[in-house]
Amino acid sequence: MTDIRISMNYALDALWWKLTSQPVRDLASLLTAPPLWQSGCELSVRELLGEHGFRYLLALDADPTPLTDYLAQRAPFGHRLGIYAEELLAFWFTNAPHIKLHAYNLPVFSDGQTLGAADFVVSLNQQPYHIELACKYYGGDQAQNLRGLNPKDTLTDKAAKLVQQSQLLHTPQGKATLTAQDLPENPLPASIVRGIGFFPQGFHAFEPPLNPYGWRGIYIQDWAEYGFERQEVRYHLLDRMAYLAPARVAETETLNETEIRRIDQGLIAVLELRPDGFWHEIERIMKAV
């Protein structure tokens, strides 16, 4: 793999030259992408993959049936990317040899009211963890004011909520839930934070909690802000359920500059043709209104 910390463009990682199955690519992005922001309790790629993780991903790519069958049993996902991402991780936690999945979407109640639900309780190499997942795509011209295509969805709010969620199983009600379900006591809080931060071209003012080595894209509000210098590239408007991994699409799914300029809002992959005959993402744009 290339050093994602140097490139800051995770789409250029060598992994994406190898994997061809879309759900396997999506799973790989959840396991290997850099966190968008620093929660203070990130699980490392090494911990998530274990010793045999890359080989297992390559084997899955050669025969994705176990993963596609698993997803088919749990579909439809209602166009909810977070639910799809959780199911991908649930598959991994169920099948990776160094991980044991104890609970998934574990609800915690107080006087009949739901306090929340823990995304995952797992043991990684025998160490219990409570893992919270977040996949977010935020853009803006200031690091402290990043938001999604839905302007009510802000990084500041989500980062604070993630900290709150990570403490759920350390509340009295959370501890009682673990005991009642015969689950491991005192699991360590951990996060898997994925996504892209979109900034104007030339932006360098990265501030906490942003990860300065995170996956970056280009933020624009008007197509005039984007250069269109490269004549050999094409474009692809990403469906929400295809945000997780860099795009790999057939030419029939691509758009030219004239066509992409008609898009008012969305996430757009900038593509180049590779020797496998597919168009691969080399950059991502957030077009806001």
N, C-alpha and C positions, 0 to 999 in steps of 0.2 A: 504494500500500500504506500502511496505517497504520504508525505507528512502534511496532514490536514491543518496542523497548527501554523505551518508556514503559508500555505496557499489561501487559507480562510475561505476557500471555495470548495466545499465538500463534494460538489458535483464533479470535480476533476479527479477525485480519488480513483486509483487504478482498479478498485473493486468493481466499478461500474462498467469496465470493459469486459468483465467476466460473466456477471450474472444476467440472465435473460428472462427469467420468470418474474412477472410483476409482483405477485405476493411475496416471493423470496426476496426481491429487491426491497420491498417495503419493510419486511422483517429485518433485513440487514441494516437498513437505515436506523431503525429503532435501537439496534444493538451497537452500532459503531459510530453514529454521528456525534459531533461535539455538542455539549449542552448549550442552549441559546443563552441562558443566564445561569448564574451560580447560586444554587440554593444553599450551599454549605454542607450538603450531604449527598453529593452526586455519587452514583455507582459508576465505577470505572468501566471502560470497554473491556479491559482484561477480566474483571470479575464477571461481567455479563457473558462473555464468550467462553470462558474457561479454556482449557488446553486444546480442545478439539472443535471449538466453535466454527472456525473458518472452514475446516474440512466438512463439517456437518452442513453448513450453508451451501457449499459447492455440491455436496451429494443431494441436497434438497433441490437445487437448481437443475440437476441432471434428471431428477424424478420428483417433481413437486406434488405428486398425488397426495401424500399424507397431509400436507398443508392445505391444499385446495379442498380436499374432502372435509377436513376439520372446519374450514371457513364456510363451506356450503351448508354444513349442519347448523351453523349459527347465523347465517344470513336470513333475511336482509338486515342491513345495518342502518337503514333509514337515513342514508346520506350523512351519517354522523361519523366523522373521521376518528374521533376519540374512542368510540366503541370498537371500530375496526382495529385501531392500534392496540387496544387492550386485548382483543382476541388474538392478535398476532403474538403478543407477549405471553398470553396464557398458553398458547401452543408451545412456545419456546420453553417456558418454565415447566411444562408437563413432560417435555421430551429431551431437553438438554441433560446429559448424564450427571453434571455437577450440581444440579438444582433440584430441589423438591418443592412443589407447589402445595401449600397447606390450605390456602383459602384465596378466593377471588371475589372482589366486590362484597366484602364482609360488612354488613350493616351493624351500626352501633346505635342502640336506643337509650333514651332517658325518659321515663314516665310515659312510655308509649309513643314518644316523638323520636324521629330519626335525627341523631346528631350528625350523621354522615356515614360514609362507607369507605373502608380501606380498600384501595385498588388490589393489592396483593400482599399476602403473607407467605414468604418463601424462606427456605434455607439454602444459602449459597455456601457450598463446602462446609456444611453443618452449622454455619452461623445464621441465626434467624434474622430476617429483615421484614420491615413493613415498607413496601415500595409504592410510591405515588408516581403516576405517569402524567406528563403534560406535553402536548404537541401544539405549538403555537407559531403563528406567522404574523409578525408585527412589523410595521413600518412607520416612518416619520422622519422629520428633519432635525429632531432633537432626541438624544438618548433617553431623557427622562419623560418623554411624551409619546412613546411608541404605542400603537394600537393596531387592531386587526382591520380587515375590510369592513367588519361591523365595528363602528367607532366606539361602541360601549364596551368592547372587549379590549382592556388595556393590560400592558405588561405589569404595571405597578399593582393593579388589583390581583392579577393572577399569581404573581410572585408571593404576595402576602397570603393569599388563600392557600397556596401550596405549603407554606410554612405551618399554617393552622392545621391543614389536613394531616401533615406528617406527625402531628402530636396527638392525633385522635386515639391511638391505642395506648397512650400514656395517661389518658384521663381515667378516673375511677370507673366510668362506664365501659371504656375500652378494655381496661384490664379485666373487668368482670366478664366481658364478652369472650376474651381469649380463654379465660378459665372455663367458662361454660361450654365452649366449643372444643375444649381439650387441645388448644393450640399452644405453640411455644410462647413462654412468658418473655416480656421485655424485648421484643424484636427491635433492632436498630432502625431508626427512621432513615430512609434513603429515597432519592428521587431519580427519575429518568426524564430529563427535560430535553425535548427535541424541537426542531423548528428552524426558522430563518429570521434573521433581522435584516430588514430592508432599509437602506439609507441612500441619500443623494450621492451621486458619483463624487468621489474625492472626500467623502466624510471620514473623519478620523477621531472624533471626540467621543471615545467609548468610556462610559462610566459604569461603576457598579450599579445594579448587580449583573450587567451584561458581561458575558464571557468574551474577552477580546479576541479569542481564537475561534469563535462560533462561526457557523455557516452564514455567509452574508449574501445579500442580493441588492438590487438597485431599486430605489424608491422614486417614483415619478407621479405627478398629478396631471401632467400634460405630455403628450408624446414628443413635443418639441424639446423636452428636457433630455430625451434619449438620442444618442448620436447617430445610430444606424450607419456607422462607418463600414461595417463588414458586409460585403456583397454576397459572400458565399453561405451565409447563415439563413436559417428559416426559423419559424416561430410556432409555438403550440400553446393554446389556451388550456390551462390545466383544470380538469374537473377536481372538485374539492377532495374526492376520495383518492386522488392521485398525487396529493401534495408530498407524501412522506419521502419518496426516493426521487433522485434525478430522473427526468423523463427519458424514455427510449421508445421512439414511435416510428411507424412506417411513414413514407413520404406522403401518402394520401391523408395523413392526419396533421400535416404541417400547413402553415400559412405563410404568405409572403409579406413584405413590409406594408403594402397597400391594405391588405386584409387585416393585419394585426392593428393598424392604426384606427380601425373602426371599433376596437374593443374599448369600452368606457371604463371597465373595472374588472380586476381579477389578477390572478397570478399567471405569468406567462413565462414559458421556458424558451430561452434562446438556444438554438440547436445547430450542431454541425454533423455532417455525414461522416460515418466511420466505416471501416472496411467490412463490417458485418452487414452492411446495406441498410442499417437503421440510422435514424437521426437522434443524436444524443445531446442531452442538456449540457451546456457549458456555462450558463449563467441564468439567473432567474430575476424577473422583474415583478414588482408589485405596482400595478396601475391603480391608483386611488382616485376618488373624485372629490 
